[in-house]
Amino acid sequence: MQLAGGDRFRGRGALCPTQIAAARVSTSVWNWIVHQFRVRRRPIVTVAGVKIRLGRHMSPQVERTVSRGRYEQDECRLIEQVLSPADVVLEVGAGLGLISAYCAKRLGSSRVFAYEANPDLEACIRETYSLNGVQPTLEMCAVGPDAGKVTLFRSEDLWASSVLRPSGNVRPVEVPVQALSEIVQLVRATLLIVDVEGAESELFDRAHLPTVSRIILELHEWVIGTAGARRVRSTLSAIGFEELPDLSTGKHLVLQRVGWSGVT
């Protein structure tokens, strides 16, 4: 009798499935509100005229680089020199969204297309766009020589996340891949900006880039090795691009199509 009475008591105090579901929704909504409040309190910095919010999605090293205005500063300088008002920009490796926002502020959002493999960065990229009043086309996928799938090794540091397994603590995730040649022909890109943390070693294999006149490429020789870097240069030369030594500095290469007249 005591056990039965206890059962009856527990029965009267238990929540029905509808109440449980409502409680879970309320908890989720509250957690979302708290998260938004905390995010809104994080500082916003300006890099090359682009606003970026600092936050927990950044490692301490990345946050210091952004805070000091050094994040993507070389790319912005090069873009400023080669960007034409008639360009259509394709960025492969959007990172925090700074470069695509930078280009969209100059060309308009409809002329900028950005691709990023790391799904963890989507909310950050879209917030960067929102903070700057731009809305480039953003696709969350990897870009390679062929369509398919690939394993991305995510790292706390943005520049250590790669389809090439880096050292240290990483979190693998399978992501879709779109083919570079197909994207270029779809959006009719004229300026290609690439920062893919070593994946450039194979990115341009079998590439057909008829509309592209200039390429800004971050070459990660310390990741792919001297032979890998030499192979990238050779592949780009074979598909009709020449390096511009007056603009190329250190790890950043600027290339243009052989015979390009300067008219986009």
Summary of the structure (lengths in Angstrom):
residues: 264
radius of gyration: 23.2
end to end distance: 88.4
largest distance: 95.1
contacts: 798
relative contact order: 0.11
helix: 43%
strand: 23%
